[in-house]
Amino acid sequence: MSVFYNEALKLENQLCFPLYAAARNVVNLYSKPLKALGLTYTQYIVFLVLWESDGITVGEICERLMLDNGTLSPLIKKMAQAGYLERKRSDEDDRVVIISLTEKGRALKEAAKSIPFEVAKCINLSPEKSRELYLLLYELLGNQKK
């Protein structure tokens, strides 16, 4: 039995490690183009959500990005201070905060449009393998037990 446990505790047998290392490496590929725009990766993914669905609640952004409110709220506050977005309390429920892009935030979309292509050039996977990996990762995310 101890041989089984020893094997299970080897780094090479951990699913978490290649996921962690690959995620860190891919996120790092975004650093240079995002730095040119003065953005962090987390700010960028908030913009991706808002460029797709402007005028949504903080809760909806949290859900889409799989982030908690405690992580997202300070980030949104900083982005609002930079003039990229506005926060407004819902008329129906003042506990709900609606996030909308400003003109400056909408304009940033044009400047960021090449980023996915720049990053894709640095990842040596065929479109088919990239799609397969994408589907497997979302399957993994959907199958997690809490």
HELIX and SHEET records of a PDB file:
HELIX    1   1 SER A    2  ALA A    8  1                                   7    
HELIX    2   2 LEU A   11  ASN A   13  5                                   3    
HELIX    3   3 CYS A   16  LEU A   37  1                                  22    
HELIX    4   4 TYR A   41  GLU A   52  1                                  12    
HELIX    5   5 VAL A   58  LEU A   65  1                                   8    
HELIX    6   6 ASN A   69  GLN A   81  1                                  13    
HELIX    7   7 GLU A  103  ALA A  112  1                                  10    
HELIX    8   8 ILE A  115  CYS A  122  1                                   8    
HELIX    9   9 PRO A  127  ASN A  143  1                                  17    
SHEET    1   A 3 ILE A  56  THR A  57  0                                        
SHEET    2   A 3 VAL A  97  LEU A 101 -1                                        
SHEET    3   A 3 LEU A  85  ARG A  89 -1                                        
END                                                                             
